[in-house]
Amino acid sequence: MRALSDDERNLLRHYSERDRVISTRDRTPAHQHLLSIGYIKERAVSVGYWVVRVTEAGRKVLRSPS
């Protein structure tokens, strides 16, 4: 598995501050990659909006040195 890019790491850090509600258009390639490798989870809250949470695996990556 490749290392996270700076954008992915920054996005993961942003999501880790608190649960985020995002719209479908905010699901960037960096977001999709974090989702596909299990560092974040999302749950639909209404049409076109998602709650994003960092998983324990995502928190572990943030605690590790870059």
PDB file of N, CA, C and O in Angstrom:
ATOM      1  N   MET A   1       0.839  -1.181   0.000  1.00  0.00           N
ATOM      2  CA  MET A   1       0.000   0.000   0.000  1.00  0.00           C
ATOM      3  C   MET A   1       0.883   1.243   0.000  1.00  0.00           C
ATOM      4  O   MET A   1       1.887   1.304   0.709  1.00  0.00           O
ATOM      5  N   ARG A   2       0.505   2.213  -0.788  1.00  0.00           N
ATOM      6  CA  ARG A   2       1.317   3.426  -0.868  1.00  0.00           C
ATOM      7  C   ARG A   2       1.090   4.310   0.345  1.00  0.00           C
ATOM      8  O   ARG A   2       0.060   4.223   1.013  1.00  0.00           O
ATOM      9  N   ALA A   3       2.064   5.159   0.618  1.00  0.00           N
ATOM     10  CA  ALA A   3       1.926   6.113   1.719  1.00  0.00           C
ATOM     11  C   ALA A   3       0.890   7.163   1.344  1.00  0.00           C
ATOM     12  O   ALA A   3       0.625   7.394   0.164  1.00  0.00           O
ATOM     13  N   LEU A   4       0.312   7.793   2.349  1.00  0.00           N
ATOM     14  CA  LEU A   4      -0.658   8.848   2.080  1.00  0.00           C
ATOM     15  C   LEU A   4       0.036  10.083   1.542  1.00  0.00           C
ATOM     16  O   LEU A   4       1.141  10.426   1.962  1.00  0.00           O
ATOM     17  N   SER A   5      -0.626  10.743   0.610  1.00  0.00           N
ATOM     18  CA  SER A   5      -0.115  12.018   0.107  1.00  0.00           C
ATOM     19  C   SER A   5      -0.346  13.084   1.177  1.00  0.00           C
ATOM     20  O   SER A   5      -1.086  12.861   2.135  1.00  0.00           O
ATOM     21  N   ASP A   6       0.284  14.229   1.010  1.00  0.00           N
ATOM     22  CA  ASP A   6       0.074  15.324   1.956  1.00  0.00           C
ATOM     23  C   ASP A   6      -1.399  15.730   1.999  1.00  0.00           C
ATOM     24  O   ASP A   6      -1.941  15.988   3.074  1.00  0.00           O
ATOM     25  N   ASP A   7      -2.047  15.787   0.835  1.00  0.00           N
ATOM     26  CA  ASP A   7      -3.468  16.148   0.787  1.00  0.00           C
ATOM     27  C   ASP A   7      -4.319  15.137   1.549  1.00  0.00           C
ATOM     28  O   ASP A   7      -5.228  15.520   2.286  1.00  0.00           O
ATOM     29  N   GLU A   8      -4.030  13.854   1.376  1.00  0.00           N
ATOM     30  CA  GLU A   8      -4.791  12.819   2.073  1.00  0.00           C
ATOM     31  C   GLU A   8      -4.568  12.895   3.579  1.00  0.00           C
ATOM     32  O   GLU A   8      -5.517  12.779   4.354  1.00  0.00           O
ATOM     33  N   ARG A   9      -3.339  13.086   3.990  1.00  0.00           N
ATOM     34  CA  ARG A   9      -3.026  13.191   5.421  1.00  0.00           C
ATOM     35  C   ARG A   9      -3.704  14.425   6.029  1.00  0.00           C
ATOM     36  O   ARG A   9      -4.250  14.354   7.130  1.00  0.00           O
ATOM     37  N   ASN A  10      -3.670  15.557   5.312  1.00  0.00           N
ATOM     38  CA  ASN A  10      -4.317  16.774   5.804  1.00  0.00           C
ATOM     39  C   ASN A  10      -5.832  16.597   5.893  1.00  0.00           C
ATOM     40  O   ASN A  10      -6.453  17.059   6.850  1.00  0.00           O
ATOM     41  N   LEU A  11      -6.426  15.935   4.912  1.00  0.00           N
ATOM     42  CA  LEU A  11      -7.857  15.686   4.933  1.00  0.00           C
ATOM     43  C   LEU A  11      -8.219  14.761   6.091  1.00  0.00           C
ATOM     44  O   LEU A  11      -9.216  14.988   6.777  1.00  0.00           O
ATOM     45  N   LEU A  12      -7.427  13.735   6.310  1.00  0.00           N
ATOM     46  CA  LEU A  12      -7.662  12.821   7.425  1.00  0.00           C
ATOM     47  C   LEU A  12      -7.564  13.570   8.752  1.00  0.00           C
ATOM     48  O   LEU A  12      -8.377  13.350   9.649  1.00  0.00           O
ATOM     49  N   ARG A  13      -6.588  14.441   8.877  1.00  0.00           N
ATOM     50  CA  ARG A  13      -6.429  15.252  10.090  1.00  0.00           C
ATOM     51  C   ARG A  13      -7.658  16.162  10.279  1.00  0.00           C
ATOM     52  O   ARG A  13      -8.168  16.300  11.391  1.00  0.00           O
ATOM     53  N   HIS A  14      -8.120  16.770   9.195  1.00  0.00           N
ATOM     54  CA  HIS A  14      -9.308  17.629   9.229  1.00  0.00           C
ATOM     55  C   HIS A  14     -10.525  16.838   9.704  1.00  0.00           C
ATOM     56  O   HIS A  14     -11.270  17.302  10.567  1.00  0.00           O
ATOM     57  N   TYR A  15     -10.724  15.667   9.154  1.00  0.00           N
ATOM     58  CA  TYR A  15     -11.848  14.820   9.552  1.00  0.00           C
ATOM     59  C   TYR A  15     -11.724  14.364  11.005  1.00  0.00           C
ATOM     60  O   TYR A  15     -12.738  14.156  11.671  1.00  0.00           O
ATOM     61  N   SER A  16     -10.503  14.208  11.503  1.00  0.00           N
ATOM     62  CA  SER A  16     -10.319  13.682  12.854  1.00  0.00           C
ATOM     63  C   SER A  16     -10.660  14.699  13.939  1.00  0.00           C
ATOM     64  O   SER A  16     -10.850  14.322  15.096  1.00  0.00           O
ATOM     65  N   GLU A  17     -10.740  15.968  13.589  1.00  0.00           N
ATOM     66  CA  GLU A  17     -11.030  17.005  14.585  1.00  0.00           C
ATOM     67  C   GLU A  17     -12.428  16.833  15.166  1.00  0.00           C
ATOM     68  O   GLU A  17     -12.649  17.078  16.352  1.00  0.00           O
ATOM     69  N   ARG A  18     -13.372  16.410  14.324  1.00  0.00           N
ATOM     70  CA  ARG A  18     -14.750  16.123  14.749  1.00  0.00           C
ATOM     71  C   ARG A  18     -15.461  15.496  13.565  1.00  0.00           C
ATOM     72  O   ARG A  18     -14.966  15.547  12.439  1.00  0.00           O
ATOM     73  N   ASP A  19     -16.618  14.905  13.813  1.00  0.00           N
ATOM     74  CA  ASP A  19     -17.397  14.353  12.705  1.00  0.00           C
ATOM     75  C   ASP A  19     -17.748  15.493  11.750  1.00  0.00           C
ATOM     76  O   ASP A  19     -18.062  16.603  12.179  1.00  0.00           O
ATOM     77  N   ARG A  20     -17.690  15.208  10.477  1.00  0.00           N
ATOM     78  CA  ARG A  20     -17.978  16.220   9.455  1.00  0.00           C
ATOM     79  C   ARG A  20     -19.170  15.794   8.633  1.00  0.00           C
ATOM     80  O   ARG A  20     -19.339  14.611   8.337  1.00  0.00           O
ATOM     81  N   VAL A  21     -19.993  16.749   8.265  1.00  0.00           N
ATOM     82  CA  VAL A  21     -21.061  16.509   7.302  1.00  0.00           C
ATOM     83  C   VAL A  21     -20.596  17.131   6.002  1.00  0.00           C
ATOM     84  O   VAL A  21     -20.297  18.323   5.937  1.00  0.00           O
ATOM     85  N   ILE A  22     -20.539  16.306   4.968  1.00  0.00           N
ATOM     86  CA  ILE A  22     -20.092  16.784   3.665  1.00  0.00           C
ATOM     87  C   ILE A  22     -21.171  16.496   2.633  1.00  0.00           C
ATOM     88  O   ILE A  22     -22.053  15.662   2.838  1.00  0.00           O
ATOM     89  N   SER A  23     -21.076  17.208   1.523  1.00  0.00           N
ATOM     90  CA  SER A  23     -22.009  16.942   0.423  1.00  0.00           C
ATOM     91  C   SER A  23     -21.339  15.991  -0.563  1.00  0.00           C
ATOM     92  O   SER A  23     -20.131  15.760  -0.511  1.00  0.00           O
ATOM     93  N   THR A  24     -22.134  15.461  -1.439  1.00  0.00           N
ATOM     94  CA  THR A  24     -21.618  14.519  -2.431  1.00  0.00           C
ATOM     95  C   THR A  24     -20.486  15.132  -3.243  1.00  0.00           C
ATOM     96  O   THR A  24     -19.533  14.434  -3.587  1.00  0.00           O
ATOM     97  N   ARG A  25     -20.568  16.412  -3.553  1.00  0.00           N
ATOM     98  CA  ARG A  25     -19.526  17.051  -4.374  1.00  0.00           C
ATOM     99  C   ARG A  25     -18.199  17.209  -3.629  1.00  0.00           C
ATOM    100  O   ARG A  25     -17.170  17.469  -4.253  1.00  0.00           O
ATOM    101  N   ASP A  26     -18.213  17.056  -2.299  1.00  0.00           N
ATOM    102  CA  ASP A  26     -16.976  17.137  -1.502  1.00  0.00           C
ATOM    103  C   ASP A  26     -16.236  15.804  -1.422  1.00  0.00           C
ATOM    104  O   ASP A  26     -15.199  15.713  -0.764  1.00  0.00           O
ATOM    105  N   ARG A  27     -16.750  14.784  -2.074  1.00  0.00           N
ATOM    106  CA  ARG A  27     -16.109  13.472  -2.041  1.00  0.00           C
ATOM    107  C   ARG A  27     -15.014  13.430  -3.111  1.00  0.00           C
ATOM    108  O   ARG A  27     -15.188  12.856  -4.186  1.00  0.00           O
ATOM    109  N   THR A  28     -13.891  14.052  -2.783  1.00  0.00           N
ATOM    110  CA  THR A  28     -12.754  14.197  -3.695  1.00  0.00           C
ATOM    111  C   THR A  28     -12.033  12.864  -3.881  1.00  0.00           C
ATOM    112  O   THR A  28     -12.326  11.896  -3.179  1.00  0.00           O
ATOM    113  N   PRO A  29     -11.090  12.810  -4.824  1.00  0.00           N
ATOM    114  CA  PRO A  29     -10.279  11.590  -4.950  1.00  0.00           C
ATOM    115  C   PRO A  29      -9.538  11.242  -3.651  1.00  0.00           C
ATOM    116  O   PRO A  29      -9.401  10.065  -3.320  1.00  0.00           O
ATOM    117  N   ALA A  30      -9.064  12.242  -2.921  1.00  0.00           N
ATOM    118  CA  ALA A  30      -8.389  11.980  -1.641  1.00  0.00           C
ATOM    119  C   ALA A  30      -9.378  11.357  -0.655  1.00  0.00           C
ATOM    120  O   ALA A  30      -9.036  10.407   0.049  1.00  0.00           O
ATOM    121  N   HIS A  31     -10.582  11.879  -0.603  1.00  0.00           N
ATOM    122  CA  HIS A  31     -11.629  11.331   0.259  1.00  0.00           C
ATOM    123  C   HIS A  31     -11.935   9.892  -0.149  1.00  0.00           C
ATOM    124  O   HIS A  31     -12.022   9.010   0.705  1.00  0.00           O
ATOM    125  N   GLN A  32     -12.097   9.656  -1.431  1.00  0.00           N
ATOM    126  CA  GLN A  32     -12.420   8.312  -1.920  1.00  0.00           C
ATOM    127  C   GLN A  32     -11.321   7.315  -1.570  1.00  0.00           C
ATOM    128  O   GLN A  32     -11.606   6.167  -1.229  1.00  0.00           O
ATOM    129  N   HIS A  33     -10.057   7.756  -1.655  1.00  0.00           N
ATOM    130  CA  HIS A  33      -8.954   6.856  -1.313  1.00  0.00           C
ATOM    131  C   HIS A  33      -8.971   6.517   0.174  1.00  0.00           C
ATOM    132  O   HIS A  33      -8.802   5.355   0.544  1.00  0.00           O
ATOM    133  N   LEU A  34      -9.177   7.528   1.037  1.00  0.00           N
ATOM    134  CA  LEU A  34      -9.243   7.272   2.478  1.00  0.00           C
ATOM    135  C   LEU A  34     -10.383   6.314   2.807  1.00  0.00           C
ATOM    136  O   LEU A  34     -10.251   5.461   3.684  1.00  0.00           O
ATOM    137  N   LEU A  35     -11.488   6.455   2.108  1.00  0.00           N
ATOM    138  CA  LEU A  35     -12.637   5.577   2.303  1.00  0.00           C
ATOM    139  C   LEU A  35     -12.314   4.156   1.849  1.00  0.00           C
ATOM    140  O   LEU A  35     -12.648   3.190   2.535  1.00  0.00           O
ATOM    141  N   SER A  36     -11.668   4.033   0.702  1.00  0.00           N
ATOM    142  CA  SER A  36     -11.387   2.706   0.140  1.00  0.00           C
ATOM    143  C   SER A  36     -10.379   1.908   0.975  1.00  0.00           C
ATOM    144  O   SER A  36     -10.416   0.678   0.973  1.00  0.00           O
ATOM    145  N   ILE A  37      -9.488   2.593   1.682  1.00  0.00           N
ATOM    146  CA  ILE A  37      -8.507   1.872   2.500  1.00  0.00           C
ATOM    147  C   ILE A  37      -8.941   1.765   3.967  1.00  0.00           C
ATOM    148  O   ILE A  37      -8.200   1.253   4.806  1.00  0.00           O
ATOM    149  N   GLY A  38     -10.142   2.252   4.260  1.00  0.00           N
ATOM    150  CA  GLY A  38     -10.709   2.050   5.588  1.00  0.00           C
ATOM    151  C   GLY A  38     -10.284   3.035   6.655  1.00  0.00           C
ATOM    152  O   GLY A  38     -10.445   2.748   7.841  1.00  0.00           O
ATOM    153  N   TYR A  39      -9.746   4.185   6.283  1.00  0.00           N
ATOM    154  CA  TYR A  39      -9.331   5.180   7.274  1.00  0.00           C
ATOM    155  C   TYR A  39     -10.475   6.092   7.683  1.00  0.00           C
ATOM    156  O   TYR A  39     -10.403   6.755   8.718  1.00  0.00           O
ATOM    157  N   ILE A  40     -11.532   6.130   6.875  1.00  0.00           N
ATOM    158  CA  ILE A  40     -12.739   6.872   7.226  1.00  0.00           C
ATOM    159  C   ILE A  40     -13.955   6.006   6.909  1.00  0.00           C
ATOM    160  O   ILE A  40     -13.890   5.075   6.106  1.00  0.00           O
ATOM    161  N   LYS A  41     -15.064   6.343   7.562  1.00  0.00           N
ATOM    162  CA  LYS A  41     -16.356   5.731   7.258  1.00  0.00           C
ATOM    163  C   LYS A  41     -17.311   6.879   6.988  1.00  0.00           C
ATOM    164  O   LYS A  41     -17.130   7.988   7.491  1.00  0.00           O
ATOM    165  N   GLU A  42     -18.328   6.601   6.190  1.00  0.00           N
ATOM    166  CA  GLU A  42     -19.339   7.617   5.968  1.00  0.00           C
ATOM    167  C   GLU A  42     -20.721   6.990   6.062  1.00  0.00           C
ATOM    168  O   GLU A  42     -20.912   5.803   5.800  1.00  0.00           O
ATOM    169  N   ARG A  43     -21.673   7.827   6.444  1.00  0.00           N
ATOM    170  CA  ARG A  43     -23.054   7.384   6.591  1.00  0.00           C
ATOM    171  C   ARG A  43     -23.942   8.490   6.042  1.00  0.00           C
ATOM    172  O   ARG A  43     -23.768   9.661   6.382  1.00  0.00           O
ATOM    173  N   ALA A  44     -24.887   8.119   5.198  1.00  0.00           N
ATOM    174  CA  ALA A  44     -25.801   9.098   4.619  1.00  0.00           C
ATOM    175  C   ALA A  44     -26.709   9.651   5.714  1.00  0.00           C
ATOM    176  O   ALA A  44     -27.254   8.901   6.525  1.00  0.00           O
ATOM    177  N   VAL A  45     -26.864  10.982   5.723  1.00  0.00           N
ATOM    178  CA  VAL A  45     -27.769  11.612   6.688  1.00  0.00           C
ATOM    179  C   VAL A  45     -28.974  12.237   5.993  1.00  0.00           C
ATOM    180  O   VAL A  45     -30.013  12.446   6.620  1.00  0.00           O
ATOM    181  N   SER A  46     -28.844  12.529   4.732  1.00  0.00           N
ATOM    182  CA  SER A  46     -29.950  12.989   3.901  1.00  0.00           C
ATOM    183  C   SER A  46     -29.486  12.871   2.459  1.00  0.00           C
ATOM    184  O   SER A  46     -28.337  12.515   2.198  1.00  0.00           O
ATOM    185  N   VAL A  47     -30.359  13.164   1.542  1.00  0.00           N
ATOM    186  CA  VAL A  47     -30.006  13.039   0.130  1.00  0.00           C
ATOM    187  C   VAL A  47     -28.825  13.960  -0.183  1.00  0.00           C
ATOM    188  O   VAL A  47     -28.922  15.181  -0.063  1.00  0.00           O
ATOM    189  N   GLY A  48     -27.727  13.355  -0.580  1.00  0.00           N
ATOM    190  CA  GLY A  48     -26.543  14.115  -0.977  1.00  0.00           C
ATOM    191  C   GLY A  48     -25.633  14.565   0.147  1.00  0.00           C
ATOM    192  O   GLY A  48     -24.660  15.273  -0.114  1.00  0.00           O
ATOM    193  N   TYR A  49     -25.905  14.186   1.387  1.00  0.00           N
ATOM    194  CA  TYR A  49     -25.067  14.588   2.516  1.00  0.00           C
ATOM    195  C   TYR A  49     -24.650  13.374   3.340  1.00  0.00           C
ATOM    196  O   TYR A  49     -25.429  12.445   3.550  1.00  0.00           O
ATOM    197  N   TRP A  50     -23.393  13.408   3.802  1.00  0.00           N
ATOM    198  CA  TRP A  50     -22.789  12.276   4.492  1.00  0.00           C
ATOM    199  C   TRP A  50     -22.090  12.745   5.757  1.00  0.00           C
ATOM    200  O   TRP A  50     -21.484  13.816   5.777  1.00  0.00           O
ATOM    201  N   VAL A  51     -22.172  11.945   6.812  1.00  0.00           N
ATOM    202  CA  VAL A  51     -21.364  12.154   8.014  1.00  0.00           C
ATOM    203  C   VAL A  51     -20.096  11.328   7.825  1.00  0.00           C
ATOM    204  O   VAL A  51     -20.161  10.146   7.489  1.00  0.00           O
ATOM    205  N   VAL A  52     -18.952  11.955   8.041  1.00  0.00           N
ATOM    206  CA  VAL A  52     -17.662  11.282   7.877  1.00  0.00           C
ATOM    207  C   VAL A  52     -17.016  11.144   9.252  1.00  0.00           C
ATOM    208  O   VAL A  52     -16.934  12.107  10.015  1.00  0.00           O
ATOM    209  N   ARG A  53     -16.561   9.931   9.552  1.00  0.00           N
ATOM    210  CA  ARG A  53     -15.864   9.651  10.806  1.00  0.00           C
ATOM    211  C   ARG A  53     -14.555   8.937  10.502  1.00  0.00           C
ATOM    212  O   ARG A  53     -14.475   8.119   9.585  1.00  0.00           O
ATOM    213  N   VAL A  54     -13.537   9.256  11.281  1.00  0.00           N
ATOM    214  CA  VAL A  54     -12.234   8.593  11.144  1.00  0.00           C
ATOM    215  C   VAL A  54     -12.292   7.289  11.928  1.00  0.00           C
ATOM    216  O   VAL A  54     -12.762   7.264  13.065  1.00  0.00           O
ATOM    217  N   THR A  55     -11.815   6.210  11.322  1.00  0.00           N
ATOM    218  CA  THR A  55     -11.788   4.907  11.979  1.00  0.00           C
ATOM    219  C   THR A  55     -10.556   4.806  12.879  1.00  0.00           C
ATOM    220  O   THR A  55      -9.681   5.672  12.853  1.00  0.00           O
ATOM    221  N   GLU A  56     -10.502   3.752  13.663  1.00  0.00           N
ATOM    222  CA  GLU A  56      -9.331   3.530  14.515  1.00  0.00           C
ATOM    223  C   GLU A  56      -8.067   3.382  13.655  1.00  0.00           C
ATOM    224  O   GLU A  56      -6.999   3.855  14.044  1.00  0.00           O
ATOM    225  N   ALA A  57      -8.180   2.740  12.509  1.00  0.00           N
ATOM    226  CA  ALA A  57      -7.023   2.612  11.597  1.00  0.00           C
ATOM    227  C   ALA A  57      -6.546   3.988  11.147  1.00  0.00           C
ATOM    228  O   ALA A  57      -5.341   4.225  11.055  1.00  0.00           O
ATOM    229  N   GLY A  58      -7.470   4.887  10.869  1.00  0.00           N
ATOM    230  CA  GLY A  58      -7.111   6.253  10.479  1.00  0.00           C
ATOM    231  C   GLY A  58      -6.431   7.004  11.609  1.00  0.00           C
ATOM    232  O   GLY A  58      -5.467   7.736  11.382  1.00  0.00           O
ATOM    233  N   ARG A  59      -6.926   6.827  12.822  1.00  0.00           N
ATOM    234  CA  ARG A  59      -6.304   7.488  13.979  1.00  0.00           C
ATOM    235  C   ARG A  59      -4.879   6.967  14.203  1.00  0.00           C
ATOM    236  O   ARG A  59      -3.968   7.721  14.546  1.00  0.00           O
ATOM    237  N   LYS A  60      -4.718   5.668  14.000  1.00  0.00           N
ATOM    238  CA  LYS A  60      -3.396   5.064  14.175  1.00  0.00           C
ATOM    239  C   LYS A  60      -2.397   5.667  13.176  1.00  0.00           C
ATOM    240  O   LYS A  60      -1.252   5.950  13.528  1.00  0.00           O
ATOM    241  N   VAL A  61      -2.835   5.857  11.952  1.00  0.00           N
ATOM    242  CA  VAL A  61      -1.956   6.452  10.925  1.00  0.00           C
ATOM    243  C   VAL A  61      -1.573   7.879  11.318  1.00  0.00           C
ATOM    244  O   VAL A  61      -0.429   8.288  11.124  1.00  0.00           O
ATOM    245  N   LEU A  62      -2.518   8.632  11.866  1.00  0.00           N
ATOM    246  CA  LEU A  62      -2.231  10.004  12.270  1.00  0.00           C
ATOM    247  C   LEU A  62      -1.228  10.058  13.431  1.00  0.00           C
ATOM    248  O   LEU A  62      -0.439  10.998  13.531  1.00  0.00           O
ATOM    249  N   ARG A  63      -1.264   9.059  14.296  1.00  0.00           N
ATOM    250  CA  ARG A  63      -0.318   9.025  15.436  1.00  0.00           C
ATOM    251  C   ARG A  63       1.076   8.592  15.006  1.00  0.00           C
ATOM    252  O   ARG A  63       2.051   8.886  15.698  1.00  0.00           O
ATOM    253  N   SER A  64       1.189   7.903  13.882  1.00  0.00           N
ATOM    254  CA  SER A  64       2.494   7.419  13.438  1.00  0.00           C
ATOM    255  C   SER A  64       3.282   8.553  12.776  1.00  0.00           C
ATOM    256  O   SER A  64       2.692   9.484  12.227  1.00  0.00           O
ATOM    257  N   PRO A  65       4.625   8.472  12.830  1.00  0.00           N
ATOM    258  CA  PRO A  65       5.435   9.504  12.164  1.00  0.00           C
ATOM    259  C   PRO A  65       5.214   9.467  10.653  1.00  0.00           C
ATOM    260  O   PRO A  65       4.982   8.407  10.071  1.00  0.00           O
ATOM    261  N   SER A  66       5.290  10.613  10.046  1.00  0.00           N
ATOM    262  CA  SER A  66       5.065  10.715   8.583  1.00  0.00           C
ATOM    263  C   SER A  66       6.095   9.981   7.783  1.00  0.00           C
ATOM    264  O   SER A  66       6.036   9.978   6.554  1.00  0.00           O
TER     265      SER A  66
END
